[in-house]
Amino acid sequence: MDTGSHLLFGVTLAGLSCLEPAVAGEPALAHAILAGTLIGSHAPDFDTVARLRGYSSYVRIHRGITHSLPALFLWPIILSLPIAAIFGVWDHLISLYLWTFAAVVFHVFLDLFNVYGVQCFRPFSKKWFHLDTLCLYEPFLFGIHTVGVLLWLLVWQGNSNSSIGMIFAWIYGATFAYIAIRSWQRYYLINRVKSELGRDGICHLIPGLSWFHWQFVLESEGSFFLGVICFGNVQIQEEYTRTNYTQGDSHPIVQATLTTDGVRAFLHFAQRIHVCWKEKHDGYEVQWRDVRFWHKHKLPFGVNVQLDRDMNVISDTLGWDKKAWDPPYV
């Protein structure tokens, strides 16, 4: 999810930790756990430093090894040891570790429900897993957790910390109930799309900010069908032909781009791939797109490769062709 939401959930996890008597009774431990959950809730996204080496490196690394199974256990160790030293809470190191661990796990858990996905089962599998259920920013989740923090700061300040813990227990109960409802909604809508279109295949849903507005991509044997679901009504808006892009099966102009850094990084991550090319006055342009991420008749995520007349690569550009605040929110 977005950075603001992850940090907010780090704060509310610290509030939830007040259910533990030792946390409720010792301010130093409470402050240490707040530091651990706040930093731990963002720690897996420290891989954004890969942007310094270029967007191709970022695509290869982001939500990969830093979100993997070993990382779930290593981040809390890396964080809890210095935090325990700073706050002088060595006697409660296990508690600090476990709450920091909860923050890291919850971060990866939420990213798993996003359309972008995570490689959360590395090193056993490099496959991207995504449950296509939650938006990058979920107004409902952000709202109820913000209310909890405001109650903590403005209403319950100075009162029993255990009461605060119960408030956040209810908030986290509502959080998991919301995720369960959205998961059921996704399952229902996938079947609805396949029934309405009369086709089988892999169906991806892209949730919108509204509970009643989704986008979908249905991959059939020869085409990608793109459309929207608005209040249960299924509408097809685009159809793209599936094309071969592997070495030896694709057009020579497409094959000429397979060795570029941008295309290799794109193929590392993309799943529903559409590739096309067009002739220009000084050569050719090849466009690679992941059709999962579409909006208003555009495919904003992919790589453009410029070739000269002899099919030599001139340049390749990988990234998003949209504003950060425009859909899709992944």
ZIJO-V519675 format. One record per backbone hydrogen bond with DSSP energy under -0.5 kcal/mol. NH is the residue of the N-H (numbers start at 1). CO is the residue of the C=O. If there is no record, write none. Layout:
BEGIN
NH;CO, NH;CO
END
This chain:
BEGIN
2;136, 6;2, 7;3, 8;4, 9;5, 10;6, 11;7, 12;8, 13;9, 14;10, 15;11, 16;12, 17;13, 18;15, 19;16, 20;17, 21;19, 23;20, 24;20, 25;21, 26;22, 27;25, 30;26, 31;27, 32;28, 33;29, 34;30, 35;31, 36;32, 37;33, 38;34, 39;35, 40;36, 41;37, 42;39, 43;39, 44;40, 45;42, 46;43, 47;44, 48;45, 49;46, 50;47, 51;48, 52;49, 53;50, 54;51, 58;54, 59;55, 60;56, 61;57, 62;58, 64;61, 67;64, 68;65, 69;122, 72;68, 72;69, 73;69, 73;70, 74;70, 75;71, 77;73, 78;74, 79;75, 80;76, 81;77, 82;78, 83;79, 84;80, 85;81, 86;82, 87;83, 88;84, 89;84, 92;89, 93;90, 96;92, 97;93, 98;94, 99;95, 100;96, 101;97, 102;98, 103;99, 104;100, 105;101, 106;102, 107;103, 108;104, 109;105, 110;106, 111;107, 112;108, 113;109, 113;110, 114;111, 117;111, 118;129, 119;63, 120;118, 122;119, 124;121, 125;121, 129;118, 131;112, 132;114, 133;113, 134;113, 136;329, 139;137, 142;138, 143;139, 144;140, 145;141, 146;142, 147;143, 148;144, 149;145, 150;146, 151;147, 152;148, 153;149, 154;150, 155;150, 155;151, 156;151, 159;156, 163;160, 164;160, 165;161, 166;162, 167;163, 168;164, 169;165, 170;166, 171;167, 172;168, 173;169, 174;170, 175;171, 176;172, 177;173, 178;174, 179;175, 180;176, 181;177, 182;178, 183;179, 184;180, 185;181, 186;182, 187;183, 188;184, 189;185, 190;186, 191;187, 192;188, 193;189, 194;190, 195;191, 196;192, 197;193, 198;194, 199;194, 202;219, 204;217, 206;215, 207;205, 208;210, 208;213, 213;210, 214;229, 215;206, 216;227, 217;204, 218;225, 219;202, 219;217, 220;218, 220;223, 224;240, 225;218, 226;224, 226;238, 227;216, 228;235, 229;214, 230;233, 231;212, 231;229, 233;230, 234;232, 235;228, 235;233, 237;226, 238;226, 240;224, 242;222, 249;246, 250;246, 254;251, 255;251, 256;252, 257;254, 258;255, 260;257, 264;260, 265;261, 266;262, 267;263, 268;264, 269;265, 269;266, 270;266, 273;271, 274;289, 276;287, 278;285, 280;283, 283;280, 284;307, 285;278, 286;305, 287;276, 288;286, 288;303, 289;274, 290;301, 291;272, 291;289, 293;290, 294;292, 295;298, 298;295, 300;293, 300;298, 301;293, 302;300, 302;319, 303;288, 304;317, 305;286, 306;315, 307;284, 308;312, 309;282, 311;308, 314;306, 315;306, 317;304, 319;302, 321;300, 322;320, 326;323, 330;328
END
